[in-house]
Amino acid sequence: MPDVIIKNRRFYNPVDYVLRQIGGTWKAPVLWRLRSGARRYSELAKGIPHISEKMLTRTLKELHADGILTRKVWSRMPPHTEYALTRKGRKAVRLIESIREAGLDWMKTEGIDYNRIVQDEKRHVRKT
């Protein structure tokens, strides 16, 4: 497949194009939390405990610039910003759901009990 340049960025194939828009450490967790509806910045920050403010802000800007989410600023007191998925964003979540299902299936095939690991982590966090 030939390389293409879109918005001054080189992409090697259509899969590369999509993965650069929804891949990385933080984009999928942000999109996952928006799948059930719009969220405020503070809700996203609380829902993704390991993300820094800088990375959340950067991730939201990138997703907005790529047309994956909308950004609405409410100027009422107190002011806040709300993010929601676009049509493209809802398609991205469907891709993430498919990848998640494949990941769970692969883990199961390899003898990894993901649900047990998650429960153990939750118990460990409660103890500390």
DRENTORKOL-3810 file (N, C-alpha, C; in nm, 4 decimals):
REM DRENTORKOL-3810
@n.u->0.0844; n.v->-0.1181; n.w->0.0000; ca.u->0.0000; ca.v->0.0000; ca.w->0.0000; c.u->0.0888; c.v->0.1243; c.w->0.0000
@n.u->0.0497; n.v->0.2230; n.w->-0.0748; ca.u->0.1306; ca.v->0.3450; ca.w->-0.0777; c.u->0.1075; c.v->0.4302; c.w->0.0471
@n.u->0.2094; n.v->0.5047; n.w->0.0857; ca.u->0.1964; ca.v->0.6008; ca.w->0.1943; c.u->0.1072; c.v->0.7152; c.w->0.1464
@n.u->0.0394; n.v->0.7780; n.w->0.2404; ca.u->-0.0383; ca.v->0.8977; ca.w->0.2091; c.u->-0.0059; c.v->1.0037; c.w->0.3120
@n.u->-0.0170; n.v->1.1289; n.w->0.2712; ca.u->0.0046; ca.v->1.2401; ca.w->0.3634; c.u->-0.1277; c.v->1.3136; c.w->0.3775
@n.u->-0.1730; n.v->1.3216; n.w->0.5017; ca.u->-0.2984; ca.v->1.3891; ca.w->0.5345; c.u->-0.2683; c.v->1.4872; c.w->0.6466
@n.u->-0.3043; n.v->1.6132; n.w->0.6249; ca.u->-0.2791; ca.v->1.7188; ca.w->0.7248; c.u->-0.1328; c.v->1.7185; c.w->0.7695
@n.u->-0.0434; n.v->1.7085; n.w->0.6724; ca.u->0.1013; ca.v->1.7101; ca.w->0.6963; c.u->0.1516; c.v->1.5935; c.w->0.7807
@n.u->0.0761; n.v->1.4850; n.w->0.7878; ca.u->0.1191; ca.v->1.3660; ca.w->0.8602; c.u->0.1190; c.v->1.2477; c.w->0.7657
@n.u->0.2228; n.v->1.1668; n.w->0.7709; ca.u->0.2354; ca.v->1.0496; ca.w->0.6842; c.u->0.1682; c.v->0.9298; c.w->0.7505
@n.u->0.0859; n.v->0.8616; n.w->0.6725; ca.u->0.0199; ca.v->0.7395; ca.w->0.7160; c.u->0.0578; c.v->0.6293; c.w->0.6194
@n.u->0.0834; n.v->0.5104; n.w->0.6729; ca.u->0.1306; ca.v->0.3996; ca.w->0.5915; c.u->0.0186; c.v->0.3146; c.w->0.5341
@n.u->-0.0982; n.v->0.3214; n.w->0.5964; ca.u->-0.2145; ca.v->0.2470; ca.w->0.5478; c.u->-0.3369; c.v->0.2925; c.w->0.6279
@n.u->-0.4564; n.v->0.2506; n.w->0.5890; ca.u->-0.5770; ca.v->0.2922; ca.w->0.6610; c.u->-0.5796; c.v->0.2504; c.w->0.8083
@n.u->-0.5212; n.v->0.1353; n.w->0.8399; ca.u->-0.5175; ca.v->0.0910; ca.w->0.9803; c.u->-0.4320; c.v->0.1870; c.w->1.0621
@n.u->-0.3174; n.v->0.2256; n.w->1.0096; ca.u->-0.2311; ca.v->0.3238; ca.w->1.0751; c.u->-0.3075; c.v->0.4544; c.w->1.0994
@n.u->-0.3837; n.v->0.4965; n.w->1.0007; ca.u->-0.4622; ca.v->0.6200; ca.w->1.0113; c.u->-0.5588; c.v->0.6148; c.w->1.1300
@n.u->-0.6326; n.v->0.5042; n.w->1.1407; ca.u->-0.7293; ca.v->0.4900; ca.w->1.2502; c.u->-0.6590; c.v->0.4767; c.w->1.3849
@n.u->-0.5572; n.v->0.3926; n.w->1.3913; ca.u->-0.4906; ca.v->0.3687; ca.w->1.5194; c.u->-0.4223; c.v->0.4939; c.w->1.5732
@n.u->-0.3741; n.v->0.5787; n.w->1.4863; ca.u->-0.3126; ca.v->0.7023; ca.w->1.5355; c.u->-0.4167; c.v->0.7966; c.w->1.5943
@n.u->-0.5408; n.v->0.7830; n.w->1.5506; ca.u->-0.6458; ca.v->0.8684; ca.w->1.6042; c.u->-0.7056; c.v->0.8158; c.w->1.7338
@n.u->-0.7074; n.v->0.6839; n.w->1.7502; ca.u->-0.7694; ca.v->0.6293; ca.w->1.8723; c.u->-0.6719; c.v->0.5502; c.w->1.9577
@n.u->-0.5469; n.v->0.5349; n.w->1.9125; ca.u->-0.4491; ca.v->0.4561; ca.w->1.9852; c.u->-0.3771; c.v->0.5371; c.w->2.0916
@n.u->-0.2819; n.v->0.4736; n.w->2.1543; ca.u->-0.2069; ca.v->0.5372; ca.w->2.2610; c.u->-0.2624; c.v->0.4964; c.w->2.3961
@n.u->-0.2016; n.v->0.5477; n.w->2.4980; ca.u->-0.2371; ca.v->0.5081; ca.w->2.6342; c.u->-0.3725; c.v->0.5607; c.w->2.6791
@n.u->-0.4069; n.v->0.6829; n.w->2.6438; ca.u->-0.5200; ca.v->0.7490; ca.w->2.7079; c.u->-0.6440; c.v->0.7668; c.w->2.6219
@n.u->-0.6339; n.v->0.7589; n.w->2.4906; ca.u->-0.7513; ca.v->0.7864; ca.w->2.4069; c.u->-0.8625; c.v->0.6842; c.w->2.4279
@n.u->-0.8302; n.v->0.5562; n.w->2.4287; ca.u->-0.9335; ca.v->0.4544; ca.w->2.4484; c.u->-1.0030; c.v->0.4695; c.w->2.5844
@n.u->-0.9298; n.v->0.4912; n.w->2.6948; ca.u->-1.0005; ca.v->0.5102; ca.w->2.8224; c.u->-1.0925; c.v->0.6330; c.w->2.8230
@n.u->-1.0517; n.v->0.7404; n.w->2.7576; ca.u->-1.1374; ca.v->0.8598; ca.w->2.7499; c.u->-1.2624; c.v->0.8275; c.w->2.6692
@n.u->-1.2443; n.v->0.7676; n.w->2.5531; ca.u->-1.3590; ca.v->0.7335; ca.w->2.4686; c.u->-1.4510; c.v->0.6342; c.w->2.5385
@n.u->-1.3944; n.v->0.5393; n.w->2.6094; ca.u->-1.4738; ca.v->0.4390; ca.w->2.6817; c.u->-1.5658; c.v->0.5062; c.w->2.7837
@n.u->-1.5153; n.v->0.6071; n.w->2.8518; ca.u->-1.5968; ca.v->0.6758; ca.w->2.9527; c.u->-1.7029; c.v->0.7655; c.w->2.8908
@n.u->-1.6845; n.v->0.8038; n.w->2.7655; ca.u->-1.7845; ca.v->0.8876; ca.w->2.6975; c.u->-1.8899; c.v->0.8039; c.w->2.6244
@n.u->-1.8746; n.v->0.6731; n.w->2.6225; ca.u->-1.9652; ca.v->0.5886; ca.w->2.5446; c.u->-2.1093; c.v->0.5966; c.w->2.5928
@n.u->-2.1306; n.v->0.6251; n.w->2.7208; ca.u->-2.2672; ca.v->0.6296; ca.w->2.7737; c.u->-2.3234; c.v->0.7715; c.w->2.7809
@n.u->-2.2471; n.v->0.8699; n.w->2.7340; ca.u->-2.2992; ca.v->1.0066; ca.w->2.7327; c.u->-2.1922; c.v->1.1097; c.w->2.7622
@n.u->-2.2321; n.v->1.2350; n.w->2.7509; ca.u->-2.1401; ca.v->1.3472; ca.w->2.7711; c.u->-2.0872; c.v->1.3487; c.w->2.9140
@n.u->-1.9645; n.v->1.3945; n.w->2.9291; ca.u->-1.9001; ca.v->1.4047; ca.w->3.0607; c.u->-1.8275; c.v->1.5374; c.w->3.0707
@n.u->-1.8220; n.v->1.5881; n.w->3.1929; ca.u->-1.7434; ca.v->1.7070; ca.w->3.2207; c.u->-1.5967; c.v->1.6671; c.w->3.2363
@n.u->-1.5105; n.v->1.7651; n.w->3.2195; ca.u->-1.3671; ca.v->1.7418; ca.w->3.2339; c.u->-1.3374; c.v->1.6762; c.w->3.3685
@n.u->-1.3955; n.v->1.7289; n.w->3.4752; ca.u->-1.3675; ca.v->1.6763; ca.w->3.6093; c.u->-1.4143; c.v->1.5318; c.w->3.6245
@n.u->-1.5241; n.v->1.4945; n.w->3.5591; ca.u->-1.5713; ca.v->1.3561; ca.w->3.5646; c.u->-1.4731; c.v->1.2627; c.w->3.4943
@n.u->-1.4210; n.v->1.3083; n.w->3.3811; ca.u->-1.3224; ca.v->1.2274; ca.w->3.3092; c.u->-1.1957; c.v->1.2120; c.w->3.3928
@n.u->-1.1509; n.v->1.3200; n.w->3.4541; ca.u->-1.0292; ca.v->1.3150; ca.w->3.5356; c.u->-1.0459; c.v->1.2177; c.w->3.6528
@n.u->-1.1608; n.v->1.2193; n.w->3.7175; ca.u->-1.1853; ca.v->1.1280; ca.w->3.8292; c.u->-1.1989; c.v->0.9834; c.w->3.7830
@n.u->-1.2531; n.v->0.9642; n.w->3.6634; ca.u->-1.2763; ca.v->0.8303; ca.w->3.6113; c.u->-1.1522; c.v->0.7612; c.w->3.5575
@n.u->-1.0459; n.v->0.8399; n.w->3.5365; ca.u->-0.9197; ca.v->0.7843; ca.w->3.4864; c.u->-0.8115; c.v->0.8251; c.w->3.5860
@n.u->-0.7971; n.v->0.7521; n.w->3.6947; ca.u->-0.7148; ca.v->0.7973; ca.w->3.8059; c.u->-0.5666; c.v->0.8204; c.w->3.7765
@n.u->-0.5084; n.v->0.7538; n.w->3.6794; ca.u->-0.3642; ca.v->0.7675; ca.w->3.6569; c.u->-0.3268; c.v->0.8736; c.w->3.5541
@n.u->-0.4243; n.v->0.9374; n.w->3.4928; ca.u->-0.3938; ca.v->1.0362; ca.w->3.3893; c.u->-0.3659; c.v->1.1719; c.w->3.4540
@n.u->-0.2633; n.v->1.2395; n.w->3.4057; ca.u->-0.2325; ca.v->1.3736; ca.w->3.4563; c.u->-0.3243; c.v->1.4756; c.w->3.3878
@n.u->-0.3376; n.v->1.5921; n.w->3.4471; ca.u->-0.4181; ca.v->1.6979; ca.w->3.3850; c.u->-0.3637; c.v->1.7325; c.w->3.2474
@n.u->-0.2318; n.v->1.7393; n.w->3.2369; ca.u->-0.1686; ca.v->1.7725; ca.w->3.1090; c.u->-0.2055; c.v->1.6701; c.w->3.0016
@n.u->-0.1979; n.v->1.5412; n.w->3.0343; ca.u->-0.2277; ca.v->1.4376; ca.w->2.9360; c.u->-0.3767; c.v->1.4324; c.w->2.9028
@n.u->-0.4621; n.v->1.4549; n.w->3.0020; ca.u->-0.6057; ca.v->1.4561; ca.w->2.9737; c.u->-0.6388; c.v->1.5722; c.w->2.8807
@n.u->-0.5852; n.v->1.6888; n.w->2.9099; ca.u->-0.6090; ca.v->1.8056; ca.w->2.8254; c.u->-0.5587; c.v->1.7802; c.w->2.6833
@n.u->-0.4391; n.v->1.7273; n.w->2.6719; ca.u->-0.3808; ca.v->1.6991; ca.w->2.5406; c.u->-0.4641; c.v->1.5958; c.w->2.4641
@n.u->-0.5037; n.v->1.4905; n.w->2.5322; ca.u->-0.5835; ca.v->1.3849; ca.w->2.4699; c.u->-0.7172; c.v->1.4398; c.w->2.4205
@n.u->-0.7841; n.v->1.5188; n.w->2.5034; ca.u->-0.9124; ca.v->1.5770; ca.w->2.4641; c.u->-0.8963; c.v->1.6704; c.w->2.3442
@n.u->-0.7894; n.v->1.7484; n.w->2.3423; ca.u->-0.7642; ca.v->1.8381; ca.w->2.2287; c.u->-0.7430; c.v->1.7585; c.w->2.1005
@n.u->-0.6649; n.v->1.6498; n.w->2.1087; ca.u->-0.6389; ca.v->1.5677; ca.w->1.9905; c.u->-0.7667; c.v->1.5013; c.w->1.9408
@n.u->-0.8455; n.v->1.4453; n.w->2.0314; ca.u->-0.9704; ca.v->1.3805; ca.w->1.9920; c.u->-1.0678; c.v->1.4812; c.w->1.9310
@n.u->-1.0703; n.v->1.6009; n.w->1.9849; ca.u->-1.1566; ca.v->1.7067; ca.w->1.9303; c.u->-1.1077; c.v->1.7487; c.w->1.7920
@n.u->-0.9775; n.v->1.7674; n.w->1.7780; ca.u->-0.9198; ca.v->1.8092; ca.w->1.6490; c.u->-0.9447; c.v->1.7042; c.w->1.5405
@n.u->-0.9491; n.v->1.5766; n.w->1.5790; ca.u->-0.9723; ca.v->1.4683; ca.w->1.4831; c.u->-1.1211; c.v->1.4419; c.w->1.4601
@n.u->-1.2075; n.v->1.5219; n.w->1.5207; ca.u->-1.3518; ca.v->1.5080; ca.w->1.4986; c.u->-1.4147; c.v->1.3903; c.w->1.5682
@n.u->-1.3493; n.v->1.3412; n.w->1.6726; ca.u->-1.3982; ca.v->1.2233; ca.w->1.7440; c.u->-1.4884; c.v->1.2621; c.w->1.8608
@n.u->-1.4700; n.v->1.3817; n.w->1.9120; ca.u->-1.5593; ca.v->1.4290; ca.w->2.0169; c.u->-1.5890; c.v->1.5773; c.w->1.9996
@n.u->-1.6977; n.v->1.6190; n.w->2.0638; ca.u->-1.7348; ca.v->1.7596; ca.w->2.0651; c.u->-1.6970; c.v->1.8184; c.w->2.1999
@n.u->-1.6807; n.v->1.9481; n.w->2.2006; ca.u->-1.6443; ca.v->2.0202; ca.w->2.3229; c.u->-1.7417; c.v->2.1355; c.w->2.3380
@n.u->-1.8125; n.v->2.1371; n.w->2.4491; ca.u->-1.9097; ca.v->2.2443; ca.w->2.4740; c.u->-1.8717; c.v->2.3145; c.w->2.6036
@n.u->-1.8543; n.v->2.4462; n.w->2.5953; ca.u->-1.8178; ca.v->2.5259; ca.w->2.7122; c.u->-1.9440; c.v->2.5929; c.w->2.7656
@n.u->-1.9700; n.v->2.5691; n.w->2.8923; ca.u->-2.0835; ca.v->2.6307; ca.w->2.9598; c.u->-2.0304; c.v->2.7497; c.w->3.0394
@n.u->-2.0809; n.v->2.8672; n.w->3.0106; ca.u->-2.0294; ca.v->2.9871; ca.w->3.0774; c.u->-2.1059; c.v->3.0220; c.w->3.2044
@n.u->-2.2104; n.v->2.9474; n.w->3.2352; ca.u->-2.2843; ca.v->2.9743; ca.w->3.3590; c.u->-2.1942; c.v->2.9483; c.w->3.4789
@n.u->-2.2355; n.v->2.9915; n.w->3.5940; ca.u->-2.1535; ca.v->2.9744; ca.w->3.7142; c.u->-2.1914; c.v->2.8450; c.w->3.7849
@n.u->-2.1007; n.v->2.7629; n.w->3.8227; ca.u->-1.9610; ca.v->2.7722; ca.w->3.7838; c.u->-1.9435; c.v->2.7256; c.w->3.6385
@n.u->-1.8494; n.v->2.7850; n.w->3.5680; ca.u->-1.8279; ca.v->2.7453; ca.w->3.4287; c.u->-1.7693; c.v->2.6037; c.w->3.4216
@n.u->-1.8024; n.v->2.5324; n.w->3.3157; ca.u->-1.7451; ca.v->2.3995; ca.w->3.2952; c.u->-1.7474; c.v->2.3643; c.w->3.1468
@n.u->-1.6714; n.v->2.2611; n.w->3.1140; ca.u->-1.6621; ca.v->2.2124; ca.w->2.9766; c.u->-1.7112; c.v->2.0687; c.w->2.9734
@n.u->-1.7882; n.v->2.0397; n.w->2.8707; ca.u->-1.8464; ca.v->1.9068; ca.w->2.8569; c.u->-1.8036; c.v->1.8466; c.w->2.7238
@n.u->-1.7716; n.v->1.7177; n.w->2.7259; ca.u->-1.7259; ca.v->1.6466; ca.w->2.6072; c.u->-1.8236; c.v->1.5350; c.w->2.5743
@n.u->-1.8447; n.v->1.5134; n.w->2.4437; ca.u->-1.9345; ca.v->1.4070; ca.w->2.3990; c.u->-1.8803; c.v->1.3482; c.w->2.2688
@n.u->-1.9205; n.v->1.2264; n.w->2.2416; ca.u->-1.8782; ca.v->1.1596; ca.w->2.1190; c.u->-1.9531; c.v->1.2150; c.w->1.9987
@n.u->-1.8837; n.v->1.2242; n.w->1.8876; ca.u->-1.9461; ca.v->1.2528; ca.w->1.7595; c.u->-1.9853; c.v->1.1194; c.w->1.6969
@n.u->-2.0407; n.v->1.1235; n.w->1.5782; ca.u->-2.0713; ca.v->0.9991; ca.w->1.5069; c.u->-1.9428; c.v->0.9187; c.w->1.4861
@n.u->-1.8367; n.v->0.9873; n.w->1.4468; ca.u->-1.7071; ca.v->0.9221; ca.w->1.4293; c.u->-1.6593; c.v->0.8623; c.w->1.5620
@n.u->-1.6829; n.v->0.9329; n.w->1.6713; ca.u->-1.6451; ca.v->0.8840; ca.w->1.8036; c.u->-1.7208; c.v->0.7585; c.w->1.8419
@n.u->-1.8483; n.v->0.7523; n.w->1.8083; ca.u->-1.9268; ca.v->0.6310; ca.w->1.8379; c.u->-1.8740; c.v->0.5124; c.w->1.7571
@n.u->-1.8310; n.v->0.5385; n.w->1.6331; ca.u->-1.7689; ca.v->0.4315; ca.w->1.5538; c.u->-1.6386; c.v->0.3864; c.w->1.6192
@n.u->-1.5623; n.v->0.4813; n.w->1.6712; ca.u->-1.4365; ca.v->0.4485; ca.w->1.7385; c.u->-1.4622; c.v->0.3604; c.w->1.8604
@n.u->-1.5676; n.v->0.3896; n.w->1.9353; ca.u->-1.6002; ca.v->0.3085; ca.w->2.0528; c.u->-1.6357; c.v->0.1668; c.w->2.0103
@n.u->-1.7045; n.v->0.1513; n.w->1.8986; ca.u->-1.7363; ca.v->0.0155; ca.w->1.8505; c.u->-1.6073; c.v->-0.0605; c.w->1.8175
@n.u->-1.5096; n.v->0.0079; n.w->1.7602; ca.u->-1.3803; ca.v->-0.0553; ca.w->1.7342; c.u->-1.3129; c.v->-0.0961; c.w->1.8650
@n.u->-1.3164; n.v->-0.0057; n.w->1.9623; ca.u->-1.2552; ca.v->-0.0337; ca.w->2.0926; c.u->-1.3247; c.v->-0.1530; c.w->2.1589
@n.u->-1.4568; n.v->-0.1594; n.w->2.1476; ca.u->-1.5299; ca.v->-0.2734; ca.w->2.2037; c.u->-1.4841; c.v->-0.4040; c.w->2.1379
@n.u->-1.4658; n.v->-0.4031; n.w->2.0070; ca.u->-1.4193; ca.v->-0.5229; ca.w->1.9357; c.u->-1.2785; c.v->-0.5617; c.w->1.9798
@n.u->-1.1924; n.v->-0.4629; n.w->1.9931; ca.u->-1.0549; ca.v->-0.4896; ca.w->2.0377; c.u->-1.0558; c.v->-0.5424; c.w->2.1811
@n.u->-1.1422; n.v->-0.4851; n.w->2.2654; ca.u->-1.1538; ca.v->-0.5306; ca.w->2.4044; c.u->-1.1976; c.v->-0.6769; c.w->2.4096
@n.u->-1.2983; n.v->-0.7127; n.w->2.3294; ca.u->-1.3457; ca.v->-0.8505; ca.w->2.3260; c.u->-1.2350; c.v->-0.9456; c.w->2.2797
@n.u->-1.1582; n.v->-0.9027; n.w->2.1797; ca.u->-1.0461; ca.v->-0.9851; ca.w->2.1331; c.u->-0.9426; c.v->-1.0003; c.w->2.2438
@n.u->-0.9150; n.v->-0.8919; n.w->2.3149; ca.u->-0.8193; ca.v->-0.8975; ca.w->2.4252; c.u->-0.8642; c.v->-0.9927; c.w->2.5352
@n.u->-0.9916; n.v->-0.9860; n.w->2.5718; ca.u->-1.0443; ca.v->-1.0765; ca.w->2.6738; c.u->-1.0362; c.v->-1.2213; c.w->2.6271
@n.u->-1.0677; n.v->-1.2439; n.w->2.4997; ca.u->-1.0616; ca.v->-1.3791; ca.w->2.4444; c.u->-0.9182; c.v->-1.4313; c.w->2.4438
@n.u->-0.8248; n.v->-1.3478; n.w->2.3998; ca.u->-0.6844; ca.v->-1.3892; ca.w->2.3980; c.u->-0.6343; c.v->-1.4176; c.w->2.5384
@n.u->-0.6729; n.v->-1.3330; n.w->2.6357; ca.u->-0.6315; ca.v->-1.3566; ca.w->2.7748; c.u->-0.6836; c.v->-1.4910; c.w->2.8240
@n.u->-0.8111; n.v->-1.5168; n.w->2.7948; ca.u->-0.8719; ca.v->-1.6426; ca.w->2.8379; c.u->-0.7979; c.v->-1.7615; c.w->2.7763
@n.u->-0.7668; n.v->-1.7520; n.w->2.6474; ca.u->-0.6941; ca.v->-1.8581; ca.w->2.5772; c.u->-0.5581; c.v->-1.8833; c.w->2.6417
@n.u->-0.4970; n.v->-1.7776; n.w->2.6932; ca.u->-0.3653; ca.v->-1.7892; ca.w->2.7552; c.u->-0.3724; c.v->-1.8176; c.w->2.9055
@n.u->-0.4949; n.v->-1.8455; n.w->2.9548; ca.u->-0.5110; ca.v->-1.8807; ca.w->3.0948; c.u->-0.5095; c.v->-1.7622; c.w->3.1900
@n.u->-0.5321; n.v->-1.6438; n.w->3.1396; ca.u->-0.5326; ca.v->-1.5231; ca.w->3.2224; c.u->-0.6774; c.v->-1.4927; c.w->3.2611
@n.u->-0.7033; n.v->-1.4864; n.w->3.3907; ca.u->-0.8374; ca.v->-1.4554; ca.w->3.4413; c.u->-0.8455; c.v->-1.3058; c.w->3.4702
@n.u->-0.8832; n.v->-1.2296; n.w->3.3698; ca.u->-0.8864; ca.v->-1.0839; ca.w->3.3795; c.u->-0.9773; c.v->-1.0364; c.w->3.4928
@n.u->-1.0960; n.v->-1.0956; n.w->3.5039; ca.u->-1.1898; ca.v->-1.0526; ca.w->3.6084; c.u->-1.1314; c.v->-1.0731; c.w->3.7477
@n.u->-1.0607; n.v->-1.1840; n.w->3.7675; ca.u->-0.9974; ca.v->-1.2079; ca.w->3.8982; c.u->-0.8896; c.v->-1.1036; c.w->3.9246
@n.u->-0.8110; n.v->-1.0731; n.w->3.8237; ca.u->-0.7048; ca.v->-0.9729; ca.w->3.8401; c.u->-0.7641; c.v->-0.8383; c.w->3.8781
@n.u->-0.8719; n.v->-0.7998; n.w->3.8114; ca.u->-0.9377; ca.v->-0.6716; ca.w->3.8416; c.u->-0.9901; c.v->-0.6714; c.w->3.9842
@n.u->-1.0546; n.v->-0.7802; n.w->4.0253; ca.u->-1.1068; ca.v->-0.7887; ca.w->4.1625; c.u->-0.9941; c.v->-0.7821; c.w->4.2646
@n.u->-0.8835; n.v->-0.8518; n.w->4.2388; ca.u->-0.7680; ca.v->-0.8474; ca.w->4.3291; c.u->-0.7132; c.v->-0.7052; c.w->4.3403
@n.u->-0.7052; n.v->-0.6358; n.w->4.2273; ca.u->-0.6577; ca.v->-0.4965; ca.w->4.2275; c.u->-0.7496; c.v->-0.4075; c.w->4.3102
@n.u->-0.8793; n.v->-0.4253; n.w->4.2951; ca.u->-0.9757; ca.v->-0.3441; ca.w->4.3712; c.u->-0.9603; c.v->-0.3693; c.w->4.5210
@n.u->-0.9423; n.v->-0.4960; n.w->4.5585; ca.u->-0.9229; ca.v->-0.5282; ca.w->4.7018; c.u->-0.7942; c.v->-0.4664; c.w->4.7530
@n.u->-0.6889; n.v->-0.4716; n.w->4.6720; ca.u->-0.5595; ca.v->-0.4145; ca.w->4.7110; c.u->-0.5709; c.v->-0.2631; c.w->4.7293
@n.u->-0.6414; n.v->-0.1957; n.w->4.6399; ca.u->-0.6575; ca.v->-0.0500; ca.w->4.6492; c.u->-0.7358; c.v->-0.0131; c.w->4.7743
@n.u->-0.8405; n.v->-0.0892; n.w->4.8070; ca.u->-0.9198; ca.v->-0.0607; ca.w->4.9266; c.u->-0.8386; c.v->-0.0749; c.w->5.0547
@n.u->-0.7427; n.v->-0.1686; n.w->5.0564; ca.u->-0.6609; ca.v->-0.1923; ca.w->5.1756; c.u->-0.5596; c.v->-0.0811; c.w->5.1988
@n.u->-0.5152; n.v->-0.0158; n.w->5.0920; ca.u->-0.4108; ca.v->0.0877; ca.w->5.1088; c.u->-0.4684; c.v->0.2238; c.w->5.1331
END
